[in-house]
Amino acid sequence: MGQPVSRPEASAAVHDHGWRYLLGTLRTSVPVGSLARGVALASTVVAVCGEDADRHLQVDVRPGLVLFALQSTQHAAVTARDVELARRISAAVRESGLRTDPGTGDQASRSVQLVEVAVDALDIAQIRPFWKAVLGYVDEPDRGGPEDPLVDPAGLGPAVWFQRMDRPRPQRNRLHLDICVPHDEAPRRIEAALAAGGRLVSATRAPAFWILCDLEGNEVCVTTWQGRDD
């Protein structure tokens, strides 16, 4: 159960349990009535995960909401163990009288998501050490190459990845955000962004990502796990 599973397999396995697959992680949220209840729920979930908690589980407890994420720290990917833990967590949450909720659809709160920062560069290997040092970031497990992404060792800040440019582009922004959302949330999120004055720059790589921009041309990508497999 320690081997990574494919994107479609991971997504399908947890979809009906209130989780969503987001680029190497399983994520859900649980609405709670108070911080005290959130802390109690987090303790229950840690106990449910047992010895796997330290190797797979991340918990963010806020007043009114608890966020759970699952990923194998060994592989920096979703494994069959993560899928099993997601199902067990959802069952424990139901027994507590609560629900695992990815926040997709028309709910007032936003969906679960991942935010990444993309840096355009002509020579990624040359600039990557600067970003690693200035952010205090580290390599992902088994991904320490000169062009690989960087991650926050505390798991709080967005990942930083590097996009190779084929020529200098001084008149456009060289940093952009990637907003990874559940695959069933992407259409609503894009529609809302366009209604708020945004413009669709390109959908040629959808559903892996859509490129949007604001009224001044600053770009952002709305991404999903779909469209990334052969």
C-alpha positions in Angstrom: 0.0 0.0 0.0 3.0 2.3 0.0 3.3 2.7 -3.8 1.9 5.8 -5.5 -1.4 5.5 -7.3 -2.4 7.2 -10.5 -4.2 10.5 -10.6 -7.5 9.0 -11.9 -7.4 6.2 -9.4 -6.8 8.6 -6.5 -9.5 11.0 -7.6 -12.1 8.2 -8.1 -11.3 6.5 -4.9 -12.0 9.4 -2.6 -14.5 11.5 -4.5 -17.6 10.1 -2.8 -16.0 10.4 0.6 -15.8 14.2 0.5 -12.1 14.5 -0.6 -10.5 15.8 -3.7 -7.2 15.0 -5.4 -5.0 18.1 -5.9 -1.7 17.5 -7.6 -0.1 14.9 -5.4 -2.3 15.3 -2.3 -5.8 14.4 -1.0 -7.6 17.3 0.7 -10.8 17.9 2.5 -12.3 20.3 5.1 -14.6 19.8 8.0 -16.9 22.6 9.2 -16.9 22.7 13.0 -18.7 24.9 15.5 -15.7 26.1 17.5 -12.0 25.9 17.8 -12.3 23.5 20.8 -14.4 21.1 18.7 -11.9 21.4 15.9 -9.0 20.5 18.2 -10.9 17.6 19.5 -11.7 16.4 16.0 -8.0 16.7 15.0 -7.0 14.6 17.9 -9.6 11.9 17.0 -8.3 11.8 13.4 -4.7 11.5 14.5 -5.6 8.6 16.6 -7.5 7.0 13.7 -4.4 7.3 11.5 -2.2 5.8 14.3 1.5 5.4 13.3 0.7 6.6 9.8 -0.2 10.1 11.0 3.4 11.5 11.1 4.1 10.0 7.6 0.9 11.0 5.8 -1.3 13.5 7.6 -1.3 17.3 7.8 -3.9 19.1 9.9 -4.8 22.8 10.0 -7.2 23.8 12.7 -9.0 27.1 12.5 -12.0 28.5 14.3 -15.0 27.0 12.5 -13.0 24.8 10.1 -10.4 22.0 10.1 -8.4 21.2 7.0 -7.0 17.8 6.4 -4.4 16.8 3.8 -2.9 13.3 3.0 0.3 12.6 1.2 3.1 10.1 1.6 6.2 12.1 2.8 8.4 9.3 1.5 7.1 9.6 -2.1 5.7 13.2 -2.1 2.7 11.5 -3.8 -0.7 9.9 -3.0 -0.4 6.2 -2.2 -2.9 3.4 -1.6 -2.3 4.0 2.2 -3.4 7.7 1.8 -6.6 6.5 0.1 -7.3 4.1 2.9 -6.6 6.8 5.5 -9.0 9.2 3.7 -11.8 6.7 4.0 -11.1 6.0 7.6 -11.0 9.7 8.4 -14.3 10.3 6.7 -15.9 7.5 8.7 -14.5 8.9 12.0 -15.8 12.4 11.1 -19.3 11.0 10.4 -19.2 9.2 13.7 -18.5 12.6 15.3 -21.7 14.0 13.7 -19.7 16.1 11.1 -18.8 15.7 7.5 -15.8 15.9 5.2 -16.6 18.6 2.6 -14.4 19.7 -0.3 -16.3 22.9 -0.6 -17.1 22.5 -4.3 -20.3 23.8 -5.9 -22.2 26.8 -4.7 -21.3 26.9 -1.1 -20.3 30.2 0.4 -16.9 29.0 1.5 -14.2 28.3 -1.1 -13.2 24.8 -2.1 -10.1 23.1 -1.0 -7.2 24.3 -3.1 -3.4 24.5 -3.5 -1.6 27.7 -4.4 1.8 27.6 -6.2 4.1 30.4 -7.3 5.6 30.0 -10.8 8.8 31.8 -11.7 9.7 32.3 -15.4 13.4 31.9 -16.1 15.8 31.5 -19.0 18.3 29.6 -16.8 16.4 27.8 -14.0 19.5 26.2 -12.5 21.1 29.6 -12.1 18.2 31.3 -10.2 16.8 28.4 -8.2 19.4 28.6 -5.4 18.5 32.2 -4.8 14.8 31.3 -4.3 15.7 28.4 -2.1 17.9 30.6 0.1 15.7 33.7 0.3 12.5 31.6 1.1 14.2 29.1 3.4 12.7 26.4 1.3 13.9 22.8 0.7 13.8 20.2 -2.1 10.8 17.9 -2.3 11.6 14.2 -1.4 13.6 12.6 -4.2 13.3 15.8 -6.3 16.5 17.8 -5.7 17.4 18.4 -9.3 18.6 21.8 -10.6 15.2 22.6 -12.1 12.9 20.9 -9.6 10.3 22.7 -7.4 10.9 24.0 -3.9 8.6 23.5 -0.9 8.2 25.1 2.5 9.6 22.6 5.1 6.9 23.7 7.5 4.2 23.0 5.0 2.7 26.5 5.2 3.8 28.5 2.2 3.0 27.8 -1.4 5.3 25.6 -3.5 7.5 27.4 -6.0 8.2 25.9 -9.4 10.1 27.2 -12.4 8.9 27.6 -16.0 11.5 27.8 -18.7 11.2 30.7 -21.1 12.4 30.4 -24.7 13.2 34.1 -24.9 13.2 37.2 -22.6 9.7 38.7 -22.0 10.3 42.0 -20.3 6.8 43.4 -20.9 4.9 40.7 -19.1 4.9 39.5 -15.5 7.6 37.0 -14.7 5.8 35.6 -11.6 2.3 34.1 -11.6 0.1 32.1 -9.3 -1.2 28.6 -10.0 -4.5 28.0 -8.2 -5.1 24.2 -8.2 -8.8 23.5 -7.5 -10.9 20.3 -7.6 -11.7 19.3 -11.1 -15.4 19.8 -10.5 -14.8 23.3 -9.1 -12.8 24.7 -12.0 -15.7 25.8 -14.2 -17.3 27.7 -11.4 -14.1 29.4 -10.3 -13.2 30.4 -13.9 -16.8 31.8 -14.5 -16.5 33.8 -11.3 -13.1 35.2 -12.3 -14.4 36.2 -15.8 -17.5 37.8 -14.3 -15.2 39.8 -12.0 -13.4 41.4 -15.0 -10.9 38.8 -15.9 -10.1 37.6 -19.4 -9.4 34.1 -20.7 -6.0 34.1 -22.3 -5.8 30.4 -23.3 -7.6 27.2 -22.8 -5.5 25.1 -25.1 -4.1 23.0 -22.2 -7.4 22.6 -20.4 -8.4 20.8 -18.2 -4.8 20.7 -16.9 -4.8 24.5 -16.8 -6.5 27.6 -18.1 -4.6 30.9 -18.3 -6.5 34.0 -17.2 -5.5 37.6 -16.6 -6.8 40.7 -14.9 -7.6 43.9 -16.6 -3.9 44.9 -16.7 -2.7 41.6 -18.1 -1.4 40.0 -14.9 -1.7 36.3 -15.4 -2.9 33.4 -13.3 -3.5 29.7 -14.0 -6.5 27.7 -12.8 -5.3 24.1 -12.7 -6.6 20.7 -12.0 -5.2 17.2 -11.9 -6.9 16.2 -15.2 -5.3 16.3 -18.6 -1.9 15.4 -17.2 -1.8 11.7 -18.1 -1.0 10.2 -21.5 
